[in-house]
Amino acid sequence: MFLLPIFLLTFICLLNNGPLRADQTDPRLPGLFNSLKDAPNAKAAKTTADRIWRIWSENPENQLLTKVLNQGVMQMNAGRLREAERLFTSVIEADPDFAEAWNKRATVYFIMGAYDLSKRDIAQTIAREPQHFGALSGLGLVETHIGNYEAALKAYEQAAAIHPFMEGHEDIVSALKKLVKGTAL
């Protein structure tokens, strides 16, 4: 059942000689990032962040990649992590510039406890979309799990600079500041 999307991805890649336009190049994003940063309250920020996530999760040049990404999310949510990893990898292979595919695979690796692989894919996400507040927050989570609290704090602060109303960030940043201060003693 899942072999068909992989076959189709391979076929489409063979037909497509040029690069695909990726999610992070959408012309609406700069205005949305400004609105997110300047949001007057958490509700407005959430609405804007949701719009950004929708844009990130779509490949406007290749809807099949969007569908396979969504299948991967369903597999991940169902706990079928190896299948999700395979689907996200197939999207990355078809369009290496699709930042959200890297981010989703980073999430799978984090859940699997493969923190180095997760960090590698987060770096790929951020290289393609430097304002990816979700990836930055994910990096903070990975760094926290491996005990690198200074790096975690930096990542969370970078995410909060882009998305000031990100849920739970104030508490996390506060706790990390205490941990960093405590480890510096």
C-alpha positions in Angstrom: 0.0 0.0 0.0 2.8 2.4 0.9 5.0 1.3 -2.0 2.8 3.2 -4.5 3.6 6.6 -3.2 7.3 5.8 -3.2 7.1 4.5 -6.8 5.2 7.7 -7.8 7.8 9.9 -6.1 10.6 8.2 -8.0 8.7 8.5 -11.2 8.0 12.2 -10.7 11.6 12.9 -9.8 12.8 11.3 -13.0 10.4 13.5 -15.0 11.3 16.7 -13.2 14.6 18.0 -14.2 14.4 21.3 -12.3 14.3 21.9 -8.6 11.0 22.0 -6.9 9.8 25.2 -5.2 9.8 24.4 -1.6 7.5 25.5 1.2 9.8 28.1 2.8 9.9 30.2 -0.4 6.2 31.2 -0.2 5.9 35.0 -0.7 3.4 35.2 2.2 5.9 34.1 4.8 7.8 37.3 5.4 4.6 39.2 6.2 3.3 36.3 8.4 6.6 36.2 10.3 6.3 40.0 10.9 2.7 39.5 12.1 3.8 36.7 14.4 6.6 38.7 16.0 4.3 41.7 16.5 1.2 39.7 17.5 -0.8 41.6 20.2 -1.8 38.4 22.1 -1.5 34.6 22.2 -4.7 34.1 20.2 -3.5 36.2 17.3 -0.1 34.6 17.4 -1.6 31.1 17.3 -3.7 32.0 14.2 -0.6 33.3 12.4 1.5 30.4 13.5 -1.1 28.0 12.2 -1.0 29.7 8.8 2.8 29.4 8.7 2.6 25.7 9.6 0.1 25.1 6.8 2.4 26.8 4.3 5.4 24.9 5.6 3.6 21.6 5.3 2.7 22.0 1.6 4.8 21.6 -1.5 3.0 23.9 -4.0 4.9 22.4 -7.0 4.2 18.8 -6.1 1.0 17.8 -4.2 2.1 14.2 -4.1 5.0 15.2 -1.8 2.5 17.0 0.4 0.3 13.8 0.5 3.3 11.6 1.4 4.4 14.0 4.1 0.9 13.9 5.5 0.9 10.1 5.4 4.2 10.2 7.3 2.6 12.4 10.0 -0.3 9.9 10.3 2.2 7.1 10.7 4.2 9.0 13.3 1.0 9.9 15.2 0.0 6.2 15.2 3.4 5.2 16.6 4.6 3.6 13.4 7.9 5.4 13.5 9.9 3.3 11.0 7.2 3.7 8.4 7.0 7.5 9.1 10.8 7.7 8.8 10.7 5.9 5.5 8.0 8.2 4.1 9.8 11.4 5.3 13.0 10.1 3.8 11.3 9.5 0.5 10.1 13.1 0.5 13.5 14.4 1.3 15.1 12.4 -1.5 12.5 13.7 -3.9 12.9 17.3 -2.8 15.9 18.0 -0.5 14.8 21.6 -0.1 11.5 20.8 1.5 12.3 22.0 5.0 9.2 20.5 6.7 10.1 17.0 5.6 13.5 17.4 7.4 11.7 18.7 10.4 9.2 15.9 10.6 11.9 13.3 10.3 13.8 15.1 13.0 10.7 14.7 15.2 10.6 10.9 14.5 14.3 10.6 15.3 13.7 12.5 18.6 10.9 10.1 19.5 13.1 7.2 18.7 15.8 8.6 21.0 18.2 9.1 18.1 19.2 12.6 19.2 22.2 13.0 16.9 20.1 12.1 13.9 17.4 14.5 15.1 19.9 17.3 15.6 21.3 16.7 12.1 17.8 16.9 10.5 17.0 20.0 12.6 20.2 21.6 11.2 19.0 20.8 7.7 15.6 22.3 8.5 17.1 25.6 9.9 19.5 25.8 6.9 16.5 25.9 4.6 14.2 27.9 6.9 16.1 30.0 9.5 12.9 31.2 11.1 11.5 27.7 11.7 10.5 28.3 15.3 9.3 24.6 15.5 12.7 23.3 14.6 14.4 25.7 17.0 12.1 24.6 19.8 12.8 21.0 18.8 16.5 21.7 19.0 16.0 23.1 22.5 14.2 19.9 23.5 16.9 17.7 22.1 19.6 19.7 23.8 17.7 19.6 27.1 17.4 15.8 26.8 21.2 15.4 26.4 21.9 17.8 29.2 23.3 20.6 27.1 21.3 23.3 28.9 23.2 26.4 27.5 22.5 25.2 23.9 18.9 24.4 24.8 18.4 27.9 26.3 19.9 29.5 23.2 17.6 27.5 20.9 14.5 28.3 22.9 15.4 32.0 23.0 15.8 32.0 19.2 12.4 30.3 18.8 10.8 32.8 21.2 12.3 35.7 19.3 10.4 34.5 16.2 7.2 33.3 18.0 7.0 35.3 21.3 3.7 33.5 22.3 5.0 30.0 21.8 3.1 27.9 24.3 5.2 26.9 27.4 8.4 28.7 26.3 8.4 31.2 29.2 8.5 28.4 31.8 11.0 26.4 29.8 13.4 29.4 29.4 13.0 30.3 33.1 13.8 26.7 34.1 16.8 26.5 31.7 18.2 29.8 33.0 18.1 28.3 36.5 19.8 25.1 35.3 22.5 27.0 33.4 23.1 29.3 36.5 23.2 26.2 38.7 25.6 24.3 36.4 27.9 27.4 36.2 28.4 27.4 40.0 
